[in-house]
């Protein structure tokens, strides 16, 4: 264990994990899903420390050069590692579903926009002819009226 002046810290991740496992065995820590290691980099190099995702670790620093952390006995944030893993998997699944939905919606939006983008790049005469043909196809009763208008414009 390296001296930090305040908290227990370790130079290797393996050593820090062994400390957590030993702490769980002797009751210093609980086998909680919120308990993990945090990695820090400073002028002395990389160090690893025990960390609670819910910021609930207690500190025992009475008469010690290096304080030791512990999990409170009746921690309100305790969640078993299995339950925590299941929650993480559920969150990951929900994020994947949301991403898939966004991808599908984005793909459909591009597919719907494509003809309009293509149409906008066509020359004005071609655009006019397509619109006239669409009107004739949708409203066949206006066919003769449109032909009369086009004949009048041509003269």
Backbone bond lengths (Angstrom), bond angles and torsions (degrees), N, CA, C in turn:
res aa  C-N    CA-C-N  psi(-1)  N-CA   C-N-CA  omega(-1)  CA-C   N-CA-C  phi
1 X - - - 1.452 - - 1.516 107.10 -
2 X 1.323 116.71 127.98 1.451 121.01 178.88 1.515 111.19 -84.60
3 X 1.310 116.53 149.39 1.461 120.84 179.79 1.514 109.26 -83.11
4 X 1.314 117.81 126.16 1.458 122.13 179.40 1.519 110.66 -114.95
5 X 1.306 117.20 -9.18 1.449 119.43 -176.40 1.512 111.83 87.17
6 X 1.323 118.75 -13.38 1.453 119.77 179.47 1.522 112.13 -142.58
7 X 1.303 118.28 -65.00 1.460 121.36 -173.06 1.527 111.29 -111.06
8 X 1.326 114.83 157.07 1.453 120.09 174.30 1.530 108.11 -67.57
9 X 1.298 115.23 134.35 1.454 119.96 177.57 1.518 108.16 -144.51
10 X 1.325 114.91 157.87 1.457 120.58 -173.87 1.518 109.26 -133.18
11 X 1.298 115.92 145.38 1.466 121.71 -178.93 1.521 112.03 -79.59
12 X 1.333 117.50 -23.60 1.467 118.94 179.21 1.529 109.54 -122.97
13 X 1.300 114.19 150.38 1.469 120.44 178.78 1.529 110.17 -66.66
14 X 1.325 116.48 -38.29 1.470 120.68 -179.99 1.524 110.49 -61.32
15 X 1.312 117.04 -44.36 1.455 121.15 179.42 1.533 110.85 -63.24
16 X 1.323 116.70 -40.64 1.466 120.98 179.02 1.529 110.90 -65.82
17 X 1.330 116.96 -41.17 1.474 119.79 177.86 1.528 111.19 -64.90
18 X 1.327 117.02 -38.81 1.470 119.81 176.18 1.524 110.34 -62.09
19 X 1.327 116.86 -39.89 1.468 120.96 178.14 1.530 109.95 -61.80
20 X 1.337 117.53 -44.47 1.473 120.17 178.77 1.523 111.03 -62.70
21 X 1.343 116.94 -45.76 1.468 120.29 179.28 1.528 110.95 -60.16
22 X 1.327 116.44 -44.86 1.464 120.69 178.68 1.527 110.15 -64.03
23 X 1.330 116.95 -39.71 1.466 121.19 178.24 1.513 112.45 -64.75
24 X 1.319 117.06 -35.54 1.475 120.87 177.08 1.533 109.17 -67.60
25 X 1.329 116.90 -42.69 1.466 120.94 179.76 1.529 111.93 -61.24
26 X 1.319 117.62 -39.75 1.470 119.76 -175.91 1.528 113.08 -95.72
27 X 1.342 118.36 3.11 1.456 121.38 173.44 1.527 115.77 91.33
28 X 1.317 116.99 3.79 1.463 119.68 177.57 1.533 109.94 -69.43
29 X 1.327 115.49 -37.46 1.468 121.67 178.61 1.521 108.63 -121.95
30 X 1.340 115.07 159.09 1.460 120.33 173.60 1.521 108.08 -101.91
31 X 1.309 116.52 155.85 1.456 121.21 178.88 1.536 108.12 -78.93
32 X 1.311 114.99 69.25 1.463 122.97 -169.95 1.527 110.77 -105.30
33 X 1.309 116.33 143.25 1.459 121.37 177.59 1.517 113.22 -67.68
34 X 1.324 117.54 -20.62 1.465 120.65 179.35 1.523 112.45 -82.22
35 X 1.330 117.85 -13.41 1.459 121.92 -178.14 1.524 109.29 -83.54
36 X 1.316 115.93 125.53 1.460 120.70 179.66 1.518 108.80 -150.64
37 X 1.311 115.64 -176.64 1.460 121.04 175.19 1.514 108.85 -104.31
38 X 1.314 114.94 146.05 1.454 119.72 172.65 1.516 107.38 -113.79
39 X 1.301 115.95 142.67 1.456 121.76 -178.28 1.518 108.21 -107.26
40 X 1.322 115.90 130.82 1.462 120.46 -179.83 1.510 109.21 -128.44
41 X 1.312 115.16 146.85 1.452 121.36 179.08 1.522 107.54 -124.73
42 X 1.311 115.93 123.98 1.461 119.81 176.35 1.527 108.51 -138.84
43 X 1.325 117.05 -168.00 1.461 120.53 -175.41 1.532 112.72 -63.81
44 X 1.337 117.55 -19.11 1.461 120.95 179.36 1.518 112.04 -89.17
45 X 1.301 117.47 -10.67 1.467 121.22 -179.24 1.513 111.33 120.14
46 X 1.315 115.37 -165.24 1.463 123.23 -177.71 1.526 109.70 -86.36
47 X 1.330 115.93 133.66 1.456 120.81 176.56 1.523 109.76 -133.50
48 X 1.313 115.38 158.19 1.457 122.44 179.74 1.517 108.42 -124.04
49 X 1.343 115.56 139.63 1.470 121.26 -179.34 1.524 109.88 -137.32
50 X 1.341 116.64 152.22 1.470 119.25 172.04 1.535 109.30 -63.59
51 X 1.312 115.56 144.92 1.466 120.59 -176.39 1.524 109.28 -148.57
52 X 1.323 116.70 140.77 1.468 122.29 175.57 1.522 107.92 -109.62
53 X 1.332 116.50 126.47 1.472 120.52 179.63 1.529 111.86 -59.90
54 X 1.333 116.57 -24.72 1.464 121.81 -179.54 1.534 111.86 -98.96
55 X 1.323 116.88 9.19 1.476 122.63 178.70 1.534 111.25 54.85
56 X 1.322 115.94 46.84 1.450 120.00 -173.69 1.528 114.02 -114.91
57 X 1.331 118.40 6.68 1.463 119.29 179.67 1.522 110.64 -68.69
58 X 1.324 115.78 136.42 1.456 120.72 173.05 1.522 109.28 -87.56
59 X 1.325 116.36 162.92 1.459 121.00 -179.78 1.523 108.63 -125.43
60 X 1.326 115.53 126.89 1.454 122.10 177.12 1.522 106.45 -109.74
61 X 1.333 116.33 102.89 1.464 119.21 -176.46 1.525 112.78 -122.25
62 X 1.318 117.01 17.96 1.465 120.22 -178.94 1.529 110.17 -68.31
63 X 1.342 116.49 118.57 1.461 124.16 174.16 1.529 113.21 57.90
64 X 1.327 118.08 31.69 1.462 119.99 179.09 1.515 109.26 -125.17
65 X 1.296 116.54 144.17 1.468 120.80 176.66 1.519 109.65 -71.25
66 X 1.314 116.80 -34.13 1.463 122.00 179.71 1.519 107.60 -121.92
67 X 1.306 116.34 122.11 1.457 120.67 -179.22 1.520 110.16 -71.10
68 X 1.309 116.18 148.65 1.459 120.08 175.55 1.526 108.85 -114.10
69 X 1.295 115.24 145.82 1.464 120.62 179.62 1.522 109.17 -97.92
70 X 1.328 115.11 162.41 1.460 120.67 178.41 1.527 108.95 -156.82
71 X 1.322 115.34 159.30 1.461 121.03 173.91 1.530 108.05 -89.08
72 X 1.320 118.47 132.47 1.468 120.10 175.33 1.526 109.63 -62.11
73 X 1.321 116.22 143.71 1.461 121.10 -177.53 1.531 112.50 -58.17
74 X 1.306 117.59 -46.91 1.467 121.44 -177.69 1.524 110.55 -106.16
75 X 1.304 116.09 51.43 1.468 121.35 -176.49 1.532 109.92 -63.83
76 X 1.316 116.24 129.32 1.471 121.50 179.74 1.521 112.40 -73.19
77 X 1.325 116.59 -15.19 1.462 120.61 -175.21 1.521 112.59 -103.92
78 X 1.340 117.20 7.89 1.471 119.82 -178.54 1.517 110.32 -62.76
79 X 1.307 114.98 131.98 1.458 122.51 173.28 1.529 105.97 -143.73
80 X 1.315 116.68 132.87 1.466 119.16 -177.89 1.530 109.08 -62.05
81 X 1.315 115.43 154.87 1.473 119.37 -179.94 1.528 110.92 -61.51
82 X 1.322 116.40 -36.82 1.467 120.19 179.80 1.526 110.57 -65.65
83 X 1.344 116.02 -44.20 1.459 120.45 179.10 1.534 110.47 -65.15
84 X 1.330 116.14 -41.10 1.465 120.56 178.55 1.528 109.98 -61.93
85 X 1.336 116.83 -44.39 1.469 121.06 179.56 1.528 110.32 -62.24
86 X 1.334 116.50 -41.29 1.466 120.07 178.52 1.531 110.69 -63.34
87 X 1.336 116.87 -40.40 1.469 120.51 177.47 1.521 110.67 -63.72
88 X 1.334 116.55 -42.17 1.465 120.74 179.75 1.530 110.59 -63.73
89 X 1.321 116.66 -41.16 1.462 120.86 178.57 1.521 110.71 -65.16
90 X 1.336 117.03 -38.62 1.462 120.66 178.42 1.529 110.47 -65.70
91 X 1.317 116.79 -43.05 1.467 120.57 178.00 1.525 109.85 -62.76
92 X 1.332 117.22 -43.83 1.467 121.04 179.32 1.528 110.58 -62.25
93 X 1.336 116.26 -40.25 1.475 120.05 178.66 1.531 110.67 -64.56
94 X 1.335 116.71 -44.39 1.471 120.45 178.84 1.524 110.81 -62.26
95 X 1.329 117.17 -40.07 1.459 120.38 178.39 1.522 110.68 -65.91
96 X 1.331 117.08 -39.30 1.460 120.78 178.49 1.530 111.08 -65.01
97 X 1.333 116.67 -41.05 1.463 120.70 178.10 1.523 110.28 -64.35
98 X 1.330 116.56 -43.94 1.467 120.46 178.75 1.514 110.59 -62.22
99 X 1.320 117.25 -42.49 1.463 121.01 179.32 1.530 110.76 -64.46
100 X 1.326 116.56 -40.37 1.465 120.39 178.72 1.528 110.76 -64.67
101 X 1.335 116.53 -41.76 1.464 120.12 177.92 1.520 110.71 -62.62
102 X 1.326 116.33 -44.00 1.464 120.29 179.22 1.523 110.56 -63.13
103 X 1.317 116.81 -38.33 1.457 121.36 178.85 1.527 110.94 -65.15
104 X 1.326 116.16 -42.78 1.470 120.40 179.48 1.525 110.48 -65.54
105 X 1.335 115.66 -46.47 1.468 119.78 179.50 1.523 110.13 -61.94
106 X 1.330 116.46 -41.95 1.464 120.42 178.34 1.516 111.72 -62.82
107 X 1.340 116.08 -41.46 1.466 120.48 178.12 1.520 111.97 -64.90
108 X 1.334 115.93 -41.82 1.471 119.64 178.01 1.528 110.86 -65.55
109 X 1.329 116.02 -40.62 1.466 119.47 179.11 1.524 110.28 -61.80
110 X 1.325 117.56 -42.53 1.468 120.64 178.09 1.527 111.06 -64.44
111 X 1.354 115.50 -40.23 1.468 119.43 -179.99 1.526 111.04 -65.07
112 X 1.337 116.28 -37.84 1.463 120.26 179.41 1.529 110.51 -73.43
113 X 1.314 117.82 -36.79 1.466 121.80 -178.21 1.524 112.70 -73.90
114 X 1.318 117.37 -28.57 1.460 120.80 -173.82 1.536 113.13 -52.50
115 X 1.342 119.52 -51.38 1.469 117.82 -178.27 1.540 112.39 -61.36
116 X 1.333 116.58 -36.20 1.462 119.13 -179.80 1.528 111.35 -69.42
117 X 1.324 116.29 -39.09 1.463 119.66 176.44 1.527 110.81 -64.77
118 X 1.332 116.16 -40.94 1.463 120.46 178.17 1.528 110.29 -65.19
119 X 1.333 115.60 -43.15 1.467 120.82 -179.87 1.531 110.88 -60.15
120 X 1.310 117.60 -40.23 1.469 121.80 -178.29 1.517 111.73 -65.10
121 X 1.321 118.13 -24.40 1.467 121.62 -179.27 1.527 112.77 -86.28
122 X 1.325 117.02 -10.31 1.471 120.45 -179.64 1.524 111.00 -74.13
123 X 1.341 117.31 153.94 1.468 119.62 175.12 1.532 110.65 -62.39
124 X 1.325 116.11 154.47 1.471 121.80 -175.60 1.526 111.60 -59.33
125 X 1.312 118.64 -36.95 1.475 121.52 -179.32 1.524 109.82 -64.05
126 X 1.314 116.23 -43.64 1.465 120.11 -179.81 1.531 109.65 -66.98
127 X 1.326 116.86 -40.56 1.467 119.57 177.01 1.524 110.30 -59.12
128 X 1.336 116.78 -44.47 1.472 121.34 -179.86 1.518 110.98 -61.27
129 X 1.312 117.45 -43.59 1.467 120.70 -179.39 1.538 111.07 -64.67
130 X 1.310 116.49 -40.77 1.468 119.82 178.58 1.526 110.54 -63.44
131 X 1.332 116.77 -42.60 1.468 120.23 178.39 1.514 110.55 -63.42
132 X 1.322 117.24 -44.43 1.484 120.93 179.54 1.526 110.27 -61.97
133 X 1.333 117.52 -44.55 1.467 120.30 179.00 1.532 111.39 -64.46
134 X 1.318 117.07 -36.59 1.465 120.38 177.95 1.524 110.76 -65.45
135 X 1.341 116.15 -42.33 1.471 119.71 178.17 1.522 110.34 -62.42
136 X 1.322 116.65 -43.42 1.477 119.97 179.66 1.534 110.11 -64.01
137 X 1.333 116.98 -40.59 1.460 120.07 -179.24 1.530 111.11 -67.50
138 X 1.335 117.02 -38.43 1.460 120.10 -178.29 1.526 113.04 -81.63
139 X 1.319 116.06 -33.74 1.477 121.04 -177.80 1.528 109.36 -129.13
140 X 1.320 118.16 78.32 1.478 121.27 -176.10 1.537 113.19 -60.88
141 X 1.324 117.03 -22.86 1.464 118.36 -178.55 1.531 112.40 -69.89
142 X 1.340 117.96 -16.78 1.469 121.94 178.94 1.527 112.27 -91.00
143 X 1.330 116.44 2.01 1.461 120.67 -176.13 1.530 111.49 -56.39
144 X 1.310 117.77 -49.30 1.466 120.88 -177.71 1.534 111.30 -66.01
145 X 1.310 116.85 -38.05 1.469 120.81 179.20 1.528 110.31 -64.54
146 X 1.315 116.14 -42.81 1.464 119.91 179.76 1.523 110.29 -65.27
147 X 1.316 116.74 -41.76 1.476 119.91 178.65 1.528 110.05 -61.70
148 X 1.308 117.71 -40.01 1.478 121.68 178.52 1.537 110.46 -63.52
149 X 1.362 115.68 -42.84 1.475 119.79 179.52 1.519 110.24 -63.61
150 X 1.324 117.21 -45.93 1.476 120.69 -179.37 1.526 111.20 -64.45
151 X 1.317 117.67 -37.42 1.469 120.85 178.50 1.518 109.30 -66.89
152 X 1.339 117.99 -40.01 1.461 121.21 179.20 1.534 110.74 -66.39
153 X 1.313 117.78 -35.85 1.483 120.72 -179.22 1.541 109.17 -70.82
154 X 1.310 116.71 -37.02 1.455 120.73 -177.26 1.523 111.61 -67.01
155 X 1.337 118.90 -28.37 1.457 122.14 -178.12 1.450 112.01 -78.50
